[in-house]
Amino acid sequence: MARALTLLGLACVTGCFHAAPYSPAANQATWRSMRDRGDASTSSGTAPKPSGPGMTADEAYAMAIERNYAIVERAAAAEIAAAEVHAEKQLDNPQLRVTGFDVDDVINRNSAVNIGLRMPIPRPGSVRARVAGAKQVAEGEAQLTEDAKRQLRAEIDKLFAQLAVHRADREHVARARTLQAAFRDEMASRADQAVATRIDVAMADVRLAEAVQSAEEIDDAILEVEGQLRLLIGANEPVQFATDAGTLAVISTPVDRDALVEQALEARPELRAAHAGKVAALSEVYVARGEAYPWFDWAQLQYRAAQGSPPTAFGFGVAINLPIFSWNRGAVRTARATVRQREREEQAQILKIAAEVTEAAGRVERTAKRIDKLEHELLPQLEAAAREIEAAGAAGVYDPSAANDVDRRTVEARRMHLAAVLAHREAVIDLEAAVGGSIRRPQGGPQ
């Protein structure tokens, strides 16, 4: 008896769950280990390495799929939902029941027990309905993961567009700094010759300082965008990014909004997720309606074991649920209300996606018109002014202040053009994200 109690106690002790205490030191050790091996990911996959001197947007997206924590979490949620499908396929375990063991019978050595094997009986179609519902939930989670990837791609493309524009802008501010430095030297020389005043030199110093400040701001902006990209793709190690000016091409032709809306309604993963949620709710209606009817709760095969019991001391028993007091109407109404809610959510998603596509298409056209105006109005006028300055210099009436003003305004107009190109590119990225796929783009980038 003592040995039995000891074994029982050991089983209880070893079978109890013990929660591990929170340990900041363990977190620090984990971080140091991941840092030392250059692993910033919770994924078991291997992120691709850059194929050239710099990482492209496609390569950055591939690394982000492996390392971005939002994507990893969504994929884990989809994996849990997929595991629920297998859980719904499982039937309830049978019960081995021993009843009728009385103390009096033991004392009188006339003990008898009923040994029963009880099996739960699922309602017709309930298992299949629950499995179908679980599959739809898993499908919805998988589509939400795809939607997270769609948004991640848009973020990466926008950051690469900003990086490309900032790098092109750095050339303009470098030219502006060179022009202002030369103008400042010329004003200082003219002041020494009493042709210009010290005020002109001071204003030239101000313009040079502004150009230097603009160059520093561009360098800081490039570093900030690169840092955001590294965080987004989960790269702890130093990474160089390669940009392509060809991605900054302008879509000058009007877009077909209706065609794009239809493309979005076919491609957007949220609609598949919404449909899956509606079908899962319909499966809950089926299960709830089935529980409103009488059905076997369990069936039992039993044997009465006693002294002298014949082999034929077998019996059979069943239990039937009788929904007399509760017809499960509340559960059915709740499930049907959930279906109606899912239908409204699906309709709302359709309207939302159509509105997103329409708004994004409008932004693409507006930003394209803005670029067209800059290229056909402001920039040509500045070029004409530059030609007039050259003609005046050839005629011996060169005005350095006017020439510098034209040069400075030309650089500002080029930078304004770059900003408009960036706004257009971001509008195109938003349109492609809203459509759920690529749209036609011409070749060539900004000059």
N, C-alpha and C positions, 0 to 999 in steps of 0.2 A: 504493500500500500504506500509506504513512504517513497519507494522508488517511482511509483506511478505519479505521485504528487510532484516529485522533483522534476520528472520529465515534462509534466504539464506546465509547471512553472517556467522551465527553460523555454518551452515552446512559446509561452506568452511573452516572455522577455525578448526573445529573438524575433518574434513576429510583429512587435510593436514598431510603429513608424516614429523616427526621431528626426525632427527638422534641424537642418544644419544652421548654425547661427550666421548672421551676416558678418562678413569680414572684409573691410576695406583693403587690408593687406593682400587678400586673395585677388581683388580687382586690380591692384597695382602690379602684382606678379603676372597676372594674365596680360595686362597691357604691355609690360616689359617683354614678355615672351613673344607677343605678336609683333612688337616693334622690332625686336632683334631679328626675327625671321622674315620681316617685310610683309607680313600678312595683315591686311586690313579688313578681311572678309570673314563672315561667319559661314560662307558657302564652301562646299567641298570641291567646287569646280575650279578650274584654272583659267584666269583671265588672260586674254590674248595680249601679246606684247606688240608695241608699235613696229610696223614693218619698215618705217623710214626714220629720218632724223627727228621727226615730230609725230605726235599722236593725232590722227585724223578724228573727225567727228564720229565716223562709223566705229573706229577702234575704241574711242572713249565710251560710246554707248555700249559696246560689247563688254567692256570692263565694268561699267556701271551695273549692267544686268547681274554680274557676279558679286559685286561688292556693295552696291547701294543698299543701305539698311531698310529703307522703305520697301524696296522690291523684295528683299529677302524676307521681310515680315509678311508681306502679302502672299508670297509663294508658300511660306509656312502655313498660313491660314488656309490656303487652297489644299495643301497636303492633309491638314487635319480634316477638312470637309470630305476629301476623298476617302480617308480612313473611316469616316462615319458610314459610308456606303457598306463597307464590310461588316460594321457593327449592326446595321439594320438587317443584314441577311441572317444573322445568327438567331436561332430559336432559343427559348427559355429552357434551362436545364431541367431534367426530371428530378423528382424528389423521392427519396427512400424514407418511408414513414414506418415507424414502429409504435404501435398503440396497444392498449389493453394490458399493460404490465402492472399488475396489482401486488401490493405487499402481502396481502392475505394469501394469495395464491403461492407466493414464494415460501411463506411460513408453512403452509400445508403441503408444500411440494406438489402443487397442482397448477404450476404456472402455465400460462398460454399467452401468446402475443400474436397480434395481427401484423404481418409484414406486407406493406403495400408499396408498389412502384407507381407513382403518380406522374402523369405526363400532361403538361399544358397543351391545349389545342388552339392554335391561332385561328382567327376568323378567316373565312375565305377571302383571298385577295389582299388581306391587310399587310402581309409581309411584302408582297410585290409592290403595293402602293407606297409603303414606307421606303423601300429600296429606291423606287422611282423618284420619290421626293428627295431622298438624300442625294441621288445622282444629280438632280436639278440644282440643289444647293451647292454641290461641288462644282458644277458647271458655272454657276453664278460667281463663285469665288475665283475660279480660273479666269473668267472674263474680266472681273475686277482687277486681277493681276495684270492682264493685258492692257487694261485702261491705264493702270499706273505706269506701265512701260511706255504707253503712248505719250503721257504727260512728261515722263522723264526724257524722252527723245526730244520733245519740244523745248524743254529747258536747256538741254545740251546744245541744240541747234542755235538757240538764241544767244547763249554764251559764246559760241564759236563765231556767230555773226558780230557780236560786240567786239570780240577780240580782233577779228579781221578789220573792222572799221577803225578801232583804236590804233592798230598798227599802221593802217594807211594814213590816219590822221597824224600820227607821229611824224611822218614825212612832211606833211604840210606845216606843222608847228616848227619843225627843224628849219624848213625854208624860211618861215616867218622870222625865226630868231636870227638867221643869217642875214636876211634883208634889213632887219632893224639894227643889227650890229654895224652893218655897212653904212646905214643911214646915220647912225650916231657918230661914226668916225667922220663922215662927210660933213655933218653939222659942226663938229668940233673944229675941223679944218677950216670951214667957212667962217666960223667965229673968230679963229685966229687971224683970218684975213679981213675981219671986220665986215664981211658980207652977210653974216648971220649974227643973231644975238645969243646971249647966254640962255635966254628963255627958250630959244629953239633947241639948244643943246639939252636943257633940262627936260623938255618934252620928249626929245629923242631918247633920253635915258628912261623915261617913264614907259615908252613904247617897248624898249628893249627888255625892261623888267617884266612887263606884261607877257612878252613872248617867252621869256625864260620860265615864268610861272605857268604858262599854258603847257610848255613842254614837260614840266614836272608833274602837272595834273594828269597828262596823258600817260606818263610812265606809271604813276600810282594807279590809274584806272586799269592799265594792262595787268599789273600785279594783282589787283583785286579780282579781276575776272578769272585769271589763272588760278587764284586761290579758291574761288567758288567752284571752278571746274574740278579741281582736285578733291574738294569735299564731296561734290556730287557723285564722282565716280569712285570714291573711296580709296584714293591713292595717297598713301602716306609718304611714299618715296618721291623724289623730284621727278617731274614729268614735263617734257616740252610738248607744246601743242602746235600743230601745223594747220594753218588756215588757207583757204582757197578763195581768191577774189571772184572766181566764177560763180560761187554760191550767192553773190550779191546782185545777180542779174535782175532786171526789172521786167515785170509782166505788164506790158503796155496795153494789151488788148483786153477788152471787157470780158469778165468771166460769166459763165452761164450758171446763175444761182440755182435754178431748178435742177439742173443736172448734178451740181455739187451736193445739193440737199439729198437727192436720191442716192448718190454715192455714199454719203454719210450714213443714211438710214440703212444701208446695206453693210457698211464696214464697222460702225462704231460698236465696241464690245459692251458698252453699258446697256444697249438694247437687248443683246443676248442675255445679259445678266438679269434684266428686268423680266424678260420672258421666262427665264428659268425660275425666278422667284414666284411668278404667277402659277406655273405648272406645279411647283412644290406646294403652293397653297391649295391647289385643286386636289392634290393627293391627300392633304390633311382633311379636306371635306369628305373624301371617300372613306377615310378611316373613321371619322367622326360619325358619319351616317351608318357605317357598319356596326358600330358599337351601340346603336339605338335598337337593335334587334336581338332577340334571344339567341344565345349560342352557348356551346359547351365551354365551360371554364377549364375542366380537366377531365381526364379519364384515368381510372386506377385499376391496376391488376393486383389483387391481394391474396394472401395465403395465411391461414390460421395455423400457427405452429404451437402444438401442445403435445403432451404425452399421448401417444396412440392416434395422432392425427393421420387420417388416410391421405394418400396422394391427391385425392379429389377435393381436398379442403380449399380449393381455389374459389375466388369470387371476382366479381367485376363491379365497378361503381363509376358513376359519372356525376358531375355537378354542372348545372345549367344556370347561367345568369338570366334572371327575369327582370327586364327593365320596366317594372310596374310603377315605381315611385319617381324614377328619373329616366326620362326618355332621351336624354343627352341632347335636348334641343338647344341648350345654351352653347355647347361645344360646336354643334353644327352651325348655328348662327354666327358664332365667332369665326369659324373657319370660312364661311361664305363672305363675311365682312372683310376678312383678310384678302380673299380673292378679289373683291371689288377694289380694295385699296391698291393691290398690286396692279390691277388694270389701269387705275388712275395714274399710278406712278409710271407705268409704261407709256401712257398717252402724254404725260408731262415730259418724259424724257424725249419723246418724238418732237414735241413743240420746242423744247429747250435746244435740242441739237439743230433743228431747222433755224432757230433764231441765231444760234452761234455761227452757223455757216453764212447766213445772210449778213450779219454784222461784220464778220471777218472779210467777206468778199467786198463789202463796201469800203472797208479800211484799205484793202489792197488797191482798189481803184482810186481812192482819194490820194493815197501816198504816191501812186504812179503819176497822177496829174501834178502833184507838187514837184516831183522830180522833173517832169516835162517842162514845167514853167521855169524852173531854175536853169535847165539846159538850153532853153530857147529864148529866154528873156534876160535874166540877170547876168549869166556868164558871158553871152555874146556882147552885151553892153559893156562889160568890163574889158573884154578883149578889144572892143572898138576904142575905149578910152586909152588902153595901153598903146594902141597904134597912133593915136593922137599925140601921146607923150613922146613917142619915138620921132614922129614927124616934127614936133616942136624942138626936140633936141637937135635934129638934123638942120633945122633952120636957125639954130643958135639962140633959142629962147627957152632953154631947158630949165625947168622948175623942179628941184629935187624934192621939195615938200609934196608937190602934186604927184610926182612919180612914185614917191613912197606911199602916198595915200592910195593910189591905184593898186600898187603891189599888195599893200596890207588888205585892202578890200577884196582883192582877188583871192588871197589866201583864206579870208573869212568866208567868202562865197563857196570856195571849194570845201571847206569844213562844213558849211551849211548843207552843201550837196551830199556830203558823206552822212550827215545826221539824217537827212531825208531818205537816203538809201537804206540806212539801218532801220528806220521806222517802217519802210516798205518791206524789208526782209523779215522783220518781226511780224508784220501783218501776214505775210505769206506763210510763215511758220505757224501762226495761229490758225490760218485757213486750212493748212494741211492737217493740223491736229484736229480741227473741227470736222474735217472730211474723213479723217481716219486713214489717209493715204496720200500719195504724192499727186501733185497737179502739174500740168505742163509748164515748163519754164524755159525761156530762151537762154542761149549761151552768151557768155561774156559778162564782165563785171564793170564797175564804175571806173572811169578814167581819172 
